[in-house]
Amino acid sequence: MSPRRSYFPARAAAFFVALLWAACATRASAAESLNARRAALGRQIFFDANLSEPRGTSCASCHDPALGFAGDHGSGAGVAAGSRPGVFARRNTPSLLYLKFVPKFRFYREDDEKHALESEAYGGFFWDGRADSIAALVSQPLLNPREMNNGSLARIAEKLGRASYAPAFRREFPRALGDPEAAVAALGALLEAFLTAPDMAPFSSKYDGYIRGTAKFNAQEAEGLRLFKDLGRVGCAKCHTLDDRSPVPERSMFTDYGYEAVAAPRNRKLAARDEDRGLCERTDASNPTSSDEWCISFRTPSLRNVALRRSFMHNGAFTSLRDVVSFYATRASNPDRWYPSGTPFDDTPAPYRGLVNLSVVPYNRKASDGPALNDAEIASVVAFLATLTDKLR
């Protein structure tokens, strides 16, 4: 073949490759523009205090950016205040950071220490995994009478239609506001765009700098990390998983997204509390979560930004991170400290107290063994947990 005959096909191939790359780049740019536009609109909705009944409570009221997108809406009670005076949410407000990494709820099979296959629950949103997507979960606080109390999808759609951002909403979803179900579905998509935007998974903590080699821990923080990883004595990293040998922060989410029955003590700031059965309250025809064996288990939260939170555990029983670490270290050796009523596991419904985890570190200690950590070691673990705080905007 002559050089001239080979030249033009090669040039044509290069031209078509360039066209293909340009088309891909255009589609990617369009998708980025759509995501950015919807995330910005979702952010407006997130801070809109008119989307409650009565007005005055926004998503951000309970998920405060300054508190790692957690908080209590000023209640001081460990669980958030609802939009109605004197009404409180049922459970502690979880952080909304890093939600895009939460997997869908499912059961999986895993070898336990005795190498017998066991079925374990995994993933899902909320403390009991009852929602499988961010878009699906947002209607629940909006409708919940203990939270934003809207009562109906129609009321939410009506408020969206009167909002200052309604024209932008209509441009994104032209016919949605005329149908309450479609309006709330669109609302979910917009909030999902905001909550999964890059700013909501910043990976900007000192810990992230440490694994990337750009930050160093002081002696107390390093000791706290060592203790945190000690599975034979403390056991934190069994559920709050990490890989500090990898510079990839996604490998250190500080949760395995599994479920555990730790028997948090009663929140004594609440005069009364409904019986909370945890995971077995989840209703799903495809999974056996209604079985008693899944009761009183709650999903392991990520510890990223944990030092910013005002309350801890599913029922908000603790307001001090040091108390949380102390609870894990001494629940077995000094139960009277945590259950002053004299009834062990006093916030756990009586029929299910036999399901509380007593078999793994550090829950398997005897009183004669003493605490899993002493005061100085507890302080070191708390210091390490503070390194998980992001530089939030």
Residue pairs with C-beta under 8 A, 6 or more apart in sequence:
35 193
35 197
36 197
37 172
38 172
38 189
38 190
38 193
38 194
39 193
39 194
39 197
40 194
41 165
41 168
41 169
41 172
41 190
41 193
41 194
42 190
42 191
42 192
42 193
42 194
42 195
43 194
44 164
44 165
45 51
45 59
45 160
45 163
45 165
45 187
45 190
45 191
45 194
46 58
46 59
46 60
46 63
46 191
46 194
46 195
47 58
47 59
47 60
48 58
48 59
48 163
48 165
49 55
49 56
49 57
49 58
49 61
50 159
50 162
50 163
51 58
51 59
51 142
51 148
51 150
51 156
51 159
51 160
52 58
52 83
52 142
52 147
52 148
52 149
52 150
53 83
53 148
53 149
53 150
53 151
53 155
54 83
54 84
54 149
55 83
56 83
57 73
57 82
57 83
57 147
57 148
59 141
59 191
61 71
61 73
61 80
62 70
62 71
62 72
62 73
62 80
62 89
62 93
62 141
62 147
63 69
63 70
63 71
63 93
63 95
63 96
64 70
64 71
65 392
65 393
66 308
66 392
67 308
67 309
67 310
68 95
68 97
68 304
68 305
68 306
68 308
68 309
68 389
68 390
68 392
69 95
69 96
69 97
69 200
69 305
70 93
70 94
70 95
70 96
70 305
70 308
70 309
70 310
71 80
71 93
71 309
71 310
72 78
72 79
72 80
72 81
72 93
72 310
72 311
72 316
73 80
73 81
73 82
73 93
74 81
75 81
75 88
76 269
77 88
77 267
77 269
77 270
77 316
78 92
78 267
78 269
78 270
78 311
78 315
78 316
78 317
78 318
78 319
79 88
79 89
79 90
79 91
79 92
79 93
79 267
79 270
79 311
79 315
79 316
80 88
80 89
80 92
80 93
80 147
81 87
81 88
81 89
82 88
82 89
82 144
82 145
82 146
82 147
82 148
82 149
83 147
83 148
83 149
84 145
84 149
87 145
87 146
87 149
88 146
88 270
89 144
89 146
89 147
90 146
90 274
90 276
91 127
91 276
91 314
91 315
91 316
92 127
92 311
92 312
92 313
92 314
92 315
92 316
93 311
94 126
94 127
94 301
95 301
95 302
95 304
95 305
95 309
96 195
96 200
97 200
97 201
97 202
97 302
97 304
97 305
97 390
98 200
98 201
98 253
98 302
98 304
99 125
99 134
99 195
99 196
99 200
100 195
100 196
100 200
100 201
101 201
101 250
101 253
102 123
102 124
102 125
102 257
103 122
103 123
103 124
103 257
104 123
104 124
104 132
104 133
105 121
105 122
105 123
105 124
105 129
105 130
105 132
105 282
105 284
105 287
106 121
106 122
106 123
106 287
107 119
107 120
107 121
107 122
107 287
107 288
108 119
108 120
108 122
109 117
109 118
109 119
109 120
110 117
110 118
110 120
111 117
111 118
112 118
120 258
120 259
121 129
121 258
121 259
121 279
121 287
121 289
121 294
121 297
122 256
122 257
122 258
122 259
123 129
123 257
123 299
124 130
124 131
124 132
124 282
124 299
125 131
125 132
125 133
125 134
125 136
125 137
126 137
126 140
126 299
127 278
127 298
127 299
127 314
128 278
128 279
128 281
128 282
128 298
128 299
129 259
129 279
129 282
129 289
129 299
130 281
130 282
130 283
130 284
131 137
131 140
133 188
133 192
134 188
134 191
134 192
134 195
134 196
135 185
135 188
135 189
135 191
135 192
136 188
137 188
138 184
138 187
138 188
138 191
138 192
139 153
139 156
139 184
139 187
139 188
141 147
141 148
142 148
142 150
142 156
142 184
143 149
143 150
143 151
143 152
143 153
143 156
145 151
150 156
150 159
152 180
153 180
153 181
153 183
153 184
154 180
156 180
156 183
156 184
156 187
157 177
157 179
157 180
157 183
157 184
160 166
160 169
160 177
160 183
160 187
161 177
161 183
163 169
166 177
169 176
169 177
169 186
169 190
170 176
170 177
172 186
172 190
173 182
173 183
173 186
173 189
175 182
176 182
176 183
176 185
176 186
177 183
194 200
199 393
202 390
202 391
202 392
203 249
203 250
203 390
204 390
204 391
204 392
205 304
205 305
205 387
205 388
205 389
205 390
205 391
206 215
206 217
206 221
206 387
206 388
206 389
207 244
207 252
207 387
207 388
208 249
209 215
210 216
210 217
210 244
210 387
211 244
211 245
211 246
211 247
211 248
211 249
211 252
212 247
212 249
213 247
217 225
217 384
217 387
218 383
220 379
220 380
220 383
220 384
221 380
221 383
221 384
221 386
221 387
222 384
223 377
223 380
223 384
224 380
224 381
224 382
224 383
224 384
224 385
225 244
225 384
227 233
227 234
227 236
227 373
227 377
227 380
227 381
227 384
228 234
228 236
228 237
228 240
228 242
228 381
228 384
229 236
229 237
229 242
229 244
230 237
231 237
231 238
231 361
232 361
233 361
233 362
233 372
234 328
234 329
234 361
234 362
234 372
234 373
234 381
235 328
235 360
235 361
235 362
235 372
236 328
236 381
238 256
238 360
238 361
239 255
239 256
239 258
239 260
239 300
240 254
240 255
240 256
240 300
240 302
240 303
241 252
241 253
241 254
241 255
241 256
242 251
242 252
242 253
242 254
243 251
243 252
244 252
246 252
253 302
253 304
254 302
254 303
254 304
254 388
255 299
255 300
255 301
255 302
255 303
256 300
257 299
257 300
258 299
258 300
259 278
259 279
259 294
259 297
259 298
259 299
259 300
260 297
260 298
260 300
260 357
261 278
261 296
261 297
261 298
261 348
261 355
261 356
261 357
262 298
262 313
262 328
262 331
262 356
262 357
262 363
263 296
263 331
263 344
263 345
263 347
263 348
263 353
263 356
263 357
264 313
264 314
264 315
264 317
264 318
264 327
264 347
265 317
265 327
265 338
265 339
265 346
265 347
266 273
266 315
266 317
266 339
266 341
266 346
266 347
267 273
267 315
267 316
267 317
267 347
268 317
269 316
273 315
273 347
275 349
276 296
276 314
276 315
276 347
276 349
277 295
277 296
277 349
277 352
278 294
278 295
278 296
278 297
278 298
278 314
279 289
279 294
279 295
279 296
279 297
279 298
279 299
280 289
280 290
280 291
280 292
280 293
280 294
280 295
280 296
280 297
282 289
282 290
282 294
283 289
283 290
288 294
292 351
292 352
292 355
293 355
295 349
295 352
295 355
296 348
296 349
296 352
296 355
296 356
297 355
298 314
303 385
303 388
304 388
304 390
305 388
305 389
305 390
305 392
306 312
306 321
306 385
306 388
307 321
307 382
307 385
307 386
307 388
307 389
308 389
309 321
310 319
311 317
311 318
311 319
312 318
312 319
312 321
312 323
312 324
313 324
315 347
317 347
318 324
318 327
321 382
321 385
322 378
322 379
322 382
325 373
325 378
325 381
325 382
325 385
326 373
326 378
327 338
328 362
328 372
329 362
329 371
329 372
329 373
329 377
329 378
330 337
330 338
330 371
330 372
331 338
331 362
331 363
332 358
332 362
332 363
332 364
332 365
332 366
332 367
332 369
332 372
333 365
333 366
333 367
333 369
333 370
333 371
333 372
334 367
334 371
335 344
336 342
339 345
339 346
344 353
345 353
345 356
348 356
356 363
357 363
358 364
361 372
362 372
365 371
365 372
373 381
